[in-house]
Structures are given as structure tokens and as C-alpha cells.
Amino acid sequence: MHKITYKNIHNRFKLNGIHISRQEMFYVAYCFIKEGQPFEQHIGNFLLDWFDEKSYIELSTSGTTGTPKVIRIEKQAMLDSALATGDFFGLEPGDTMLHCLPTNYVAGKMMWVRSFILGLEMKFVEPNSNPLKGIDEKFDFCAMVPLQAKNSLDKLKQKKIKKLIIGGVKVHKALEQQLVKLPMEIYETYGMTETITHIAAKRIGEEAFTVLPNVTVSADERHCLVIKAKNISKKEIVTNDIVKLISDTQFVWKGRIDNVINSGGIKLMPEQIEDKLSTLIPRRYFVFGQPDDTLGEKVVLYVEGEPIVIEETVFSVLDKFEKPKEIIFIPKFKETATGKIMRKESI
């Protein structure tokens, strides 16, 4: 059997409607770097990296929970990740794909790898917060971050995309309630740079994530997720994500251990409190713990923008211990380059 290798391009791959060989890809890359817009220069740089003689690519982690660092990922592992995605989501050679993510991050790089390896027909657009604006064609597959999906609701109602995956940041309840009504397949994905984007996904509206092929999961003594993905990483990947483990292939995400608030001996998950409030506060916000003489830590609600009145009835959806003891307004949250709110830095 012919072995699939990262050095080859699938003969069904098309870029903006044109068949392009591996050799022609170098010309495309140089054109992007020399004459392209900044987002196209990132594409050009990635293409040269992918087709060079090295067996690995260097990627920067997002820095959500610490200092961003550069890690090396084997190209073969990226290829295996692309094949797992193809299996899980039922992608076939010749399927059409819209690429609207920045290629300087792992999610954007992997969309290219999937199209090379799976033989997809890719159209790419400049990454922005409303990627379907001005798009008339229909596509079989697309990946977005939640903000892009939120801004694309009208177009998605028109069945512009058959299968949509959403990742990068958690999909909040308010958006989920809108997405679940749409006439298409929509999945929320779970992953990180170290796992070469997603290792699990769930249909919008479902609670539990299911892992991709060749991945198993367990939980450590902290109830945090441990990922075993032999095709992606030789070592187990230990995360700081608290989960409820259903089996070695399914889990429910609860929140991050770094954010847990110990208030009067009760452990509270900010992410679960945020979820309950998600349709009730008209701004970006997050919940965080602050030192308190009586409770040890108290729940504080941080809201972005100028102060507004938030009625006490808003918090009736919360348990007694979850209710914020204080509300603080911050003019502008700090965020990572990929749009994740940096809680400590914002405070």
C-alpha cells in the first residue's frame, strides 16, 4: 500500500479552484511572501516550512495559562492528526473547504495540512470577525472561532456550510442556543497547540466530548484530563482541565484548575458560573476569585466596559455560594493574540 507522506500533495487538492503541485507550491509561497498582504505572508512562510527538508515545524503555544513557548511538532504527527479529523468528520477527497483562520497559529496551519492530505478543494479568505461576508458559494467544511460563528449566523442559516467546527475558545451557552437551531452539522472541538489542535469534539447541544481516532483519555488525582495520543505525542499530555470522565473515549469539560475558587471550603468553577450567566449579561465578563478574610476567597464578577446597572435578579440562576460578592468593571480586557481573555492580566 502506498504510504501517505507529508512530502506529497493529494491529487484532488485545489487552491481557489486550481490544481497545484508540490513544486508549484514553492512559487505560490514566494509570491505570497513577496507581494501578499500580511495574512498571505504568513501562509507563504508556512508553505515553505511545510515543504522544506526538516521533519518538524516549530509552533508557539497560546500563552493562556503561562508564558508562550515554542515547541517542535513532527510533520508526520500533523499528518496523522489530519487523517484523524478526516475520519471523525467524514471528509472525502474533493470536498470543498473554506479557510478563514490565521495561518500563523496551529489551527490555521492544520487547515492547510488537512487540505493537502485529504485532497480538499480549499478557498481561503482574509481572517476577520465576519468571514462569510460577501461569500456566495457553499462549502462542505469550515473551522471558525466562536466570534466568527456568532457574526456568521445569518449566512449559516442559508446553509452556506455543511459541517462547521468551532474551537479556540469555549462556546458559551448564549451562542450555543443560537447554533443548535441551525440546519447543519456544528461541532465544538477540544484541543491545544500541544495536541495539534483538536483531539475531541462534540455536536453543539451535547454535553460530552468524544475523542478522535487513536486517542484515549483518563483523569489524574486532580480530576484533570490526561491525553494519550500515540500518533501525536510520545508522552502523555497532562492538562489543567478539570473533567468528568465518562469512559476512556468520552469526557465532560468542567473548567480549569487554575481558576477554581475555594470559598468557605466549597470549590467553585468560574466557567460553570459564567455559563449560567451567559444569556443575562450583555457584555464580555468573567468570574475570578479574590482573597477574603472570612471566606478565604470570594467570587468576583469582572465586566468589560463602562459601569452599568446589573439587577440582583440576574444572579437568581446561581447557587447561593456562586453569587458574586463584588462586581468590578474593567474598561478593556487583555487577551491573547488568538482572542482568549487573560484573566489575571486583565485584573
Disulfide bonds with the S-S distance in Angstrom:
none
